[in-house]
Amino acid sequence: MTGINLHGIWAIYRFEMARTLRTLWQSIVTPVITTSLYFIVFGSGMGSRIPAINGVPYGSFLVPGLIMLSLLTQSVANASIGIYFPKFTGTIFELLSAPISAVELVVGYVGAAATKSVVIGLIILATSVLFVPLRIDHPLAMLAFLLLTSIAFSLFGFIIGIWAKGFEQLNVVPALVLTPLTFLGGAFYPLSGLPQPWHTVSLFNPIAYLVSGFRWAFFGEVGDIDVRWSLGFTLGFLMLCLGVVWTIFRTGYRLKS
């Protein structure tokens, strides 16, 4: 029985992290600046005119939603381009023929994408303190949601990168599905404030469970959905993505053609 090829995992992980350093402005600085503008416009500009939500100032209420928005988009983007580029250049065949298993390949790419997303999330969290008062009631839960969400959506991005046949398709799901669902999932407003039937409809939005669980980690009962449902959805989505990735490597879908 052979062991895990740690050298192979580290080589892929190091290569992907080095690519981030080469594109530091686009990978890290740009999303941080964009999120800071959200804090300035919505937090400082409009926040003073919006009443506190369950005792939480509106600017502070925005923080978990903005972090989650960046987390989802960056996880998907980093992982999808990471695996798509070898397909585009043809080097994917070298990876598939190398002495490295599918599990090790996924760990390398997904691990790097998740690391970048977590770093960006933590930087945005630190930046938010400069704009709004902030508290974290459940720091371990916050880190757990941060890590699990990054891994789950990095796997989702990995799937998109394999599915995509061109650079245009890489942006289809993030732009037309993920970002709208995040905006409609309570990132900028409490779901409890929606009238019926829109409140019930919003409960069918999977992103609402992620945002609510993450917000609960910050402010406790401010979350719109029971944190157990949020955690269950996050773990369920993670397992679903793992199942899809396993099927892709078992069948060779869009990898060997």
Buried (B, 14 or more C-beta within 10 A) or exposed (E): EEEEBEEBBEBBBEEBBEBBEEEEEEBBEEBBEBBBEBBEEBBEEEBEEBEEBEEBBBBBBBBBBBBBBBBBBBBBBBBBBBBBBBBBEEEBEEBBEBEBBBBBBBBBBBBBBBBBBBBBBEBBBEBBEEBBEBEBEBEEBBBBBBBBBBBBBBBBBBBBBBBBEEEEBBBBBBEEEBBEBBBBBBBBBBBBEBEEEEBEEBBEBEBBBBBBBBBBBBBBEBBBBEBEBBBEBBEEBBEBBBEBBEEBBEEEBBBEE
